[in-house]
Structure formats: C-alpha cells, structure tokens
Amino acid sequence: MDFVENNLDPAVEINRELMAKQIIAQSDKYQICEGCSSIVTREACICPNCHSYQFDTDLINIKMQAQILAKKVPSSVTAQDLL
C-alpha cells in the first residue's frame, strides 16, 4: 500500500497506516458509516461519531475507504475528544 505525504504528526500517521492495514486485512469485520464515512466494527448498530444507522458493508468499498482515511488528516470529533 502506498501512502502519500501529509501534515500528520509521524506517530499519528503511523497509527492511521497500521489501522488501515488491519482494516484491509480483516475488512469483513468492519463497515462504513453512510452518514460520516467513518469505518466502524460490524457490531456497531449506530455510528459512535454521527449516530447514523446506515452502513456500507461492501468489502471493496471498505478497503478503498481505509486507504483514503489513512492518507487523510483526522477531522472527526468524537465523544472522547469532548472530555
């Protein structure tokens, strides 16, 4: 997998790349939120970020989204960010 340069802290960049590789390797355990495009586990009934309840479970789309998110600067605000 080829990752492009971005403005992420190197530790964050490595973590996002590792997560993407894990998601790609086990894409059957994940789904994409159709509300905010976050990748969440298949067990999630509601997206923890945007509270949407519609998900894309297509394995090819999950792998492509993981590659996109690995290259992107994080922009979601999660509940943990508000603590």
Secondary structure as GFF3:
##gff-version 3
##sequence-region A 1 83
A	DSSP	alpha_helix	10	25	.	.	.	ID=ss1
A	DSSP	three_ten_helix	27	29	.	.	.	ID=ss2
A	DSSP	beta_strand	30	33	.	.	.	ID=ss3
A	DSSP	beta_strand	39	41	.	.	.	ID=ss4
A	DSSP	beta_strand	55	56	.	.	.	ID=ss5
A	DSSP	alpha_helix	59	71	.	.	.	ID=ss6
A	DSSP	three_ten_helix	79	82	.	.	.	ID=ss7
###
